[in-house]
Amino acid sequence: MTRLLHISASPRGEASESLKIAATFLDAYGQKHPDAEIEHFDLWDGTLPEFGPAAAKAKMDVFAGAEPSGEGVAAWAAAGATFTRFDAADRYLFSVPMWNAGVPYVLKQFIDVVSQPGMVFGFDPVTGYEGLLRGKKAAVIYTGAVWGPGRGPEFGSDFQQPFFEDWLRWAGIDGITSIRFQPNLATADADGARDQAHAEARDAAAAL
């Protein structure tokens, strides 16, 4: 049975453009794959652990071939539990609004929590990093109010998609489908672009 995990970085609920597009995607995916298991992970629901001093020390202990100790034991276990939930899926849908030219900080927190040696990546001092998330695919919904493809620097910059998809590829996920609704505020045809994004979401769901 295929498992799809929807990871949402938007805190805006019913007002969220990315979540509305995600709902279209998930409806189409459910129709195409009626036997698939679909799970939702709202990164704002309070279950995402911190990755502070104790967790950072545990990570470096593991890098050095040692076992986490002290407060690092619980911190490392929390990171491992989050990774296990993430890794259990075969397919991913990410809802990613643009915040200050990049991604919401809670998505960066998620990345920092799960990006651990032996989990998301391996490392060899000669050959470098190796992504361990093999055989998985991802669809990513990008939304933003002002910046859009082809716009000049006076409308901002895009550190959203390049950063996030670089991380996906680094982790071993090469099958990436991108869906954009940008800009959704500073545009004369928001409705047309919105309709196109929902249509792309339906097509992407059928192909994922």
Summary of the structure (lengths in Angstrom):
residues: 208
radius of gyration: 18.0
end to end distance: 14.3
largest distance: 57.5
contacts: 650
relative contact order: 0.18
helix: 42%
strand: 21%
